[in-house]
Amino acid sequence: MQLMGMERFQVLLKIVWVWGLLLTSLPVWPADVGLAVASIGDRERKFHEHLSKLAPKHKISLLDKTQLDTARDAWVVITDAVLTELATHHPEHQQVLVLFSEDTSFGNVKLRFPQLNVSRLQNVPSIERQLTLIRALKPQVGPVGVYYSQHSEFVVEEAQAAAKKLGLNIMLAKLNDPLNWDRPALRVLKQADVILGVNDEFIYNATNIRSILMRLYRASRPLVGPDKAFVKAGAVASTYSGMGETIQATADLLNNKIKWIDVVYNPYFDVSINRQVARSLQISIEGEDSLKKKVGGGLPK
């Protein structure tokens, strides 16, 4: 009996110890939050003002990169450059959320400061959401073409999984030279109904986009995505998360007493449409609000 009692006591101690670790990994709520920016201007002040209104229980201090010495319960950091500056002052045991971060830069900070408890708000549209937009634009859509390069081979598995969830047929082709397409790439262009642009700067950048759009336009194939900036250039539509959606998602993370995961995909988004391109490709387009509702309601649960 005494042995059983001792075993129970040891188990209880382990449970208390584990909960102690979990609790110390979370900031105290209401929290003293540092909003760290490179420099303070009108845009940064407006961001701070809107975030404070949406997370009123917290004390949120707007700080530039010269004011990062004092420890806080949590940090919201704008850009990777400011994150690196913060990490040199607080290399560990700080819960940090970085906004407007690039994949490579974020990865480098994680490697350089492995003890830093940092998460990233991902504003790049997910393939699943972009495919849902395609289905909202063309409910009877046939094959969807996806081009990727050696820099974005990870999208293959993601695109296949998302297409399976949504019941869509997807065709993939690797582009070794975005300006000179080989036979597999041209075969996908011929057979696909729509081309989904992915987050790959090797393919979709200011140098290549005009040539790619002209090729797709001649083949009467609309491009969806990869983001809002490409809609103005000639893509037919895209979902995106702008400043308002970023602030709302940040406030939600501050207001929920949970430990942030490494990458948090922004659940808030809007839809951008190029109506001129849609008309020229004979695509019937609804309003942005209507499409947004269809995309939100059509996402797999």
Disulfide bonds with the S-S distance in Angstrom:
none
